Amino acid sequence: MKNYLQPVSLDHAYLLFNLGATSLVSASHQADEDVMPATWVCPLDLKPSKVTAVIDRTHYTRGLIEKSGYFALMLPGKGIIDQVMYLGTTSKNDEINKLEKSGSEFFYFPGFDIPMVCGCAAYAIFKVIPEEHNEKTYDLFIGECVGAWSDCRVCRNGHWSFDQENDSLRLLHYSAGGHFYTLGDSISPKKI
């Protein structure tokens, strides 16, 4: 899987998040790590690429973000839906061995100590832009992209293309009650 990862220009990293898919959020501080899913994630700015992410104060991952000043966003494919569900229904506040029990495989990009989950179609690392009012009032974090990568089988230069051959990498969209959807076929309007 890592053989298919290619860097994404920091100026184009926002394109990874245009589809509104469920993200995995990870963070690390002094060898303490956690990963959780989040659905309220979206692009905010172009150059440099920025995103917003809502991370509730009760989540273990949030404390790591606040301490380290960094977080990662990953776009999981349907091939790891069970791991995504486990990471979202189990809190490290209650299960200290959450990551080991998740069934997920992890790796790290050189120069970063934030865990990445194998089986995702895209990865990005963000430095927090502190906005205390937004963080305390709305649980809203703003991040500036400092590194981004995508799986070239489904995303090149920030442009998505899914087919049956890479079906396991179709992005997950969470609805409610444990139900997810994936994107269907690509369509384009007639040119005028």
Helices and strands as residue ranges (DSSP letters): G 2-4, E 5-7, G 13-17, E 23-29, E 32-38, E 41-45, E 50-54, H 60-68, E 70-76, G 78-80, H 81-89, H 98-101, E 106-107, E 116-117, E 120-129, H 132-138, E 140-151, E 155-156, E 159-160, G 164-169, E 172-174, E 180-182
